[in-house]
Amino acid sequence: METTIPSTSVCHLQDTPYYRLINLHQPLDPRIGQAAGFGGVILHGLSTFGFAARAVLKTAGGNDPNSLKFFGVRFTSPVKPGDKLETSIWEIGKGPNGVTEVAFETKNLTTGKVVLGAGLAYVMKKAGSKL
């Protein structure tokens, strides 16, 4: 089953204390994105990763962070602040130790590109799951 979780990702100065807490000292500097050929500021991959994890948890894990046992993904394209993201999720079947294996990908609706591909998660599926 495909589930759509639209997210608008916008970087504000209040987001940066979180990155300091996890010891990520990479400022959202437009010069860095420009020099790398991205045309300006790009969102940290950790943020995009978090949007997808939240979608998987909401859809399959009953919004319980403890239900997520494994979460892996391939980063395929950058995201800019303000882009809209959509995560599609498919139940694959039973995984190890009683979890449900799901596949997912996150698409940037602004550019049409897949930004997270080959996503795989193991979730303790909750009653009332949308999968």
C-alpha positions in Angstrom: 0.0 0.0 0.0 1.3 3.4 -0.8 1.0 6.2 1.8 1.7 9.8 1.1 3.1 12.0 3.9 3.7 15.5 2.5 6.3 17.6 4.3 7.5 21.1 3.8 11.0 21.3 4.9 12.2 24.8 5.8 15.5 25.5 7.6 15.3 28.2 10.3 17.9 29.5 12.6 16.1 27.7 15.5 16.9 24.4 13.8 20.7 24.8 14.3 20.9 24.1 18.0 19.7 20.5 17.3 22.7 20.1 14.9 25.1 21.3 17.6 23.6 18.8 20.0 24.4 15.9 17.7 27.9 17.4 17.0 27.0 18.3 13.4 28.9 21.6 12.7 28.0 22.2 9.1 26.2 25.5 8.7 23.4 26.1 6.2 25.7 28.4 4.2 24.5 29.2 0.6 28.2 29.6 -0.5 28.9 26.0 0.2 25.8 24.8 -1.8 26.7 27.2 -4.6 30.3 26.0 -4.7 29.2 22.4 -4.9 26.9 23.2 -7.9 23.6 23.1 -6.0 22.6 26.7 -6.6 22.5 27.7 -2.9 21.5 26.2 0.4 20.6 22.5 0.5 18.9 20.7 3.4 21.1 18.4 5.5 20.5 14.8 4.6 19.8 14.1 8.3 16.7 16.3 8.0 15.4 14.5 4.9 16.2 11.1 6.6 14.1 12.3 9.5 11.1 13.2 7.4 11.1 9.7 5.9 11.5 8.0 9.3 8.6 10.0 10.6 6.5 8.9 7.7 7.3 5.2 8.3 6.6 5.5 12.0 3.3 7.3 11.4 2.2 4.7 8.8 3.4 1.4 10.3 4.6 2.1 13.8 1.7 3.9 15.4 4.0 7.0 15.9 6.0 5.0 18.5 9.7 5.6 17.9 10.5 2.3 19.8 8.8 0.4 17.0 11.5 1.3 14.5 14.2 -1.4 14.6 16.1 -0.7 11.4 16.1 2.2 8.9 18.4 2.3 5.9 18.3 4.4 2.8 20.3 5.6 -0.2 20.6 9.4 -0.6 20.0 10.1 -4.3 19.4 13.9 -4.8 19.6 17.0 -2.7 16.7 18.9 -1.2 16.4 22.6 -0.8 14.6 24.4 2.0 10.9 24.8 1.1 10.7 21.7 -1.2 7.8 19.4 -0.7 8.5 15.8 0.0 6.3 12.7 -0.4 7.2 9.3 1.1 5.7 6.2 -0.5 5.7 3.0 1.7 5.1 -0.6 0.8 4.8 -3.6 3.1 7.2 -6.4 2.0 6.4 -9.0 4.6 7.8 -10.5 7.8 11.3 -9.5 8.8 13.6 -10.9 11.5 12.5 -11.2 15.1 8.8 -10.5 14.5 9.1 -7.2 12.7 7.5 -6.1 9.5 9.8 -5.3 6.6 8.8 -2.2 4.6 10.3 -0.6 1.5 10.0 3.1 0.9 11.2 6.0 -1.2 10.9 9.8 -0.8 10.3 12.0 -3.8 10.8 15.7 -4.0 7.5 17.0 -5.5 9.1 20.3 -6.3 11.7 18.8 -8.6 10.1 15.4 -9.4 13.3 13.6 -8.4 13.6 10.7 -5.9 15.7 12.0 -3.0 15.8 8.9 -0.9 15.8 5.6 -2.7 16.1 1.9 -1.9 14.7 2.6 1.6 14.3 -0.4 3.9 12.9 -0.4 7.4 12.0 -3.0 10.0 9.1 -1.9 12.1 7.1 -3.5 15.0 3.8 -3.0 13.2 1.1 -1.6 15.5 -2.6 -2.3 15.5 -4.4 0.2 13.2 -1.4 0.5 10.9 -2.2 2.0 7.5 -0.2 -0.7 5.7 
